[in-house]
Amino acid sequence: MAQAVRALFFDVFGTLVDWRTSIARETRAILAPLGYFLDWFAFADAWRSEYQPAMEEVRSGRFPFCRLDVLHRRNLERILERFNVGGLSESILAELNLGWHRLDGWPDSAPGLARLKRKFIIAPVSNGNISLMVDLARRNGFPWDAILGSEIAGDFKPKPRVYLAACEALDLAPSACMMVAAHSNDLSAAATCGLKTGHVARPHEYGPGRGEKSPKLEVNAAAGNLEDLAAKLGA
Amino acid sequence: MAQAVRALFFDVFGTLVDWRTSIARETRAILAPLGYFLDWFAFADAWRSEYQPAMEEVRSGRFPFCRLDVLHRRNLERILERFNVGGLSESILAELNLGWHRLDGWPDSAPGLARLKRKFIIAPVSNGNISLMVDLARRNGFPWDAILGSEIAGDFKPKPRVYLAACEALDLAPSACMMVAAHSNDLSAAATCGLKTGHVARPHEYGPGRGEKSPKLEVNAAAGNLEDLAAKLGA
């Protein structure tokens, strides 16, 4: 690392928060009282499986950019049909969709970020929209310096614009910024834009034993969790 | 206030930070060692007096939007000439311009924001750019939930787009947002967009006795400082 890193950019879904357990819990809390008994983890997985295809329509230019909240809602309606859930009221649908604003952080996320903030500017560079990021930060105590990511870039990762818009917003060269994620494809795209890379292992993101234990590419730092990353970056 | 306020938007220059004393100090710290002895407060006032005319070129559509850092730099070069300061190196000019990233908060700003954050989402809605807001927040301990304002809106206050883009980013109705400022014209423009308004007295912003002691329009809350505002808003 010739140039010193000044800012750390964080992927959020999976890297900082456990979307799978949280969405299963949130969905159950709303639908079980209405008499539905689904495989809640399967529901969470199905909803998440629509995530990349929906963003791909935007990334490819077939759809104009819109916030992730809007894509989540469209995906929700598809998944409900598949699980034979119908006739929900608008307020229930809205409440289900806001489940993505109530995800819980991994236990090391908030203390790790607090430690990293002492040495680095820290910001999410997520595909989530600003209001979603604000709600997750307030719920989990993520002490962001700014909310960057898809909404200020007008596109979704791994498109280069998202990483470069974040560097630009902080007036920093890409080489002074590090992307931190539990997903090698995110880090690979960031590296192509000239950013440094930090991998965090989340081996259970998609369920027990279903997550990246280690990076699939060469990275500037590889850590077992955010506190470990702080130690490795001298924060 | 029929609809409950969920978010507070803050003006920054003058409302949260004492730009005049800070710029006089920062400019002196850089130029005095080079042998210049200016009226440092007059220099700060002159630099600030170019602020509205520069933004007006953008607001009127004569110039495309650019970050405040860029306008500050152009204004700096004009003012230096007026004060007969010439031949400064690029690194000195850049350092002078970064003086705006090193402004000190009024004593009540950080504790008042910490208190208000417990009840409300808080964000700057300033004409300053994101990196400037981040630097001021890290220097002064302003615990923002997000950095909103001119850079995400692509225009400068008091243009309606800046207030409305902030509401939009948080997915809130304007009536669920309150603009907080020490300047009645800022509050008047926000009210026109449907936001609620909070005035903070900063009677010495432009020098002893030269600042707004009270609002020049009807507001939803008028406070002597940010701690007083927190008390008045029940935070």
Interface residues (C-beta under 8 A of the other chain):
Chain A: D69 I121 N129 I130 S131 M133 V134 A137 R138 P143 W144 D145 A146 I147 E151 I152 A169 L170 D171 L172
Chain B: D69 I121 N129 I130 S131 M133 V134 A137 R138 P143 W144 D145 A146 I147 E151 I152 A169 L170 D171 L172
